[in-house]
């Protein structure tokens, strides 16, 4: 049983159909606007907004501390570059955080909902 679960995990890791995209922006208004846009365009099935995170980072050799907003998008892997391009084009940050992580497993009904909710791409 353990071997079958392990094999399933390896197969799904090698060809994930779904991804999480994390994006950090300067505030709630920007997060809401881009989240609405991406959902309306059906590029993402869902955008979960975390209104306030505190970040520490180096910028121009100075230690910075800022309050930011994080958004986690759920979508299909084949749409991830379109999402990234929209975020890059519309983000107010010079170098926005955009991280794409494969979803290796999850609730099959939820993953099916992501597939049904997002835009179909022609091969």
N, C-alpha and C positions, 0 to 999 in steps of 0.2 A: 504494500500500500504506500509506504513512504517513497519507494523508488518511482512509482507512477506519479505521485505528486511532484517529486523532484524533476522528473522528465517533463511534465506539463509546464513547470516553472521555466525550465531551460528553453522549451519551445516558444513560450510566450515572450520570454526576454529577447529572443532572437528576432521575433517579428511582432512587436506590439502594434496593435491597431489604434490604440488610444494613448493620449498624453495629457499631462498636467502642464500648464504654462504658468509660471510665476512671473509677475511683473510688479515692480515697485514704482510708484509715482509720488508727486509732491502733495497731493491732497485728494479729498473725497470727491470734489466736483469733477476733477479730471478722471478719476477712477470710474465714477458713475457714467460719465459721458462716453468713454471708450467701451465700457462694459455693455451699455445699451446698444451702441453701434455694432459691436461684434456679435451680439445675440441677434439683433435685427437682421444682420447680413447672413445669419445662420453659419457663421464661421466657428462659433463656439456654442455648446449646448447650455452652458451655465458659467456664470462669473460670480465667485464668492469674494466679497470685499471685506478685508480686515481693515477697519477705518484708521487704526493708529498703531504703528510700530515705531520703535525707536532704533535708529541706526547709527553706528559709529564706523567711520571709514576715513581713509586718507585721500585728500583731493588737493592737488597742487602743493604737495609736501606738507599739508596742514591737517591735523586731526580735526575732523568734523563730527558733529553730532546733530542729527535732525529728526524731526517727526515726519513720518512718511505714511503712505497708504499702500497696502499690498493687496494684489488681486490674484486669485487662483482661477484660471480658466480650465474647463474640461472640454476636450475636443478630440477629433480623430487626428492621427499622425499625418495623414495626407493634407490636412488643412493647416498644419502648424507653421509652415513658411508664410502662408497668407496672413495668418494672425500676427506673426512676428513683423512682417512688412507693414501692416497697419499700425502696430504699436510704434515701430521706429519712425514712421512718417508723422505720427500725431503726438508723440510724447514730448513733454516740455523739457525733459532732461537731455543733456548733451550725450550722455552714455547711460541709457536706461538699462536697468536689470531686466533681462528677459531670459529665463531659464526653462528649458523644455525637458521634462522627465517622463520616460515611458511608464505607462500603467501596465504592470506585468500580470495583474489579476484583479478581480473585483466582483461585485454583485453582477451576475450576468444580465439581470433585468435593467440595472442602471446603465451598464455599458451598451445594451441594446437601445435604450432611450437616447444616449448620446448619438449613436449611429442614426437613429430615426429623426432626430431633431436637427442635425447639422446638414449642410449643403452637400449634395452628392457631386463629386468631381467625375468628369468623364475620363476614362483611361487614356 
